[in-house]
Amino acid sequence: MALGGPAWQLVAGDIDGDSKADPMVYNPAAGGVWRGLISTMGYIEMEGEFGGPGYDAVTE
């Protein structure tokens, strides 16, 4: 599976708090869409909306 593209921002972090990296990308121009692979869920793809144009991706 491919994550992201030209308009997507790579976001490094441990989203689920298990001390393992969770690959995530964020696209503010698409309404604040987040897409990533969550380690505690077997690296299945998750997607949600939070943010939007003018917002920066922050994991903490």
PyMOL commands that set and color helices and strands:
alter all, ss='L'
color gray80, all
select helices_A, chain A and resi 28-30+39-41
alter helices_A, ss='H'
color red, helices_A
select strands_A, chain A and resi 9-11+24-27+33-38+44-49
alter strands_A, ss='S'
color yellow, strands_A
deselect
rebuild
show_as cartoon
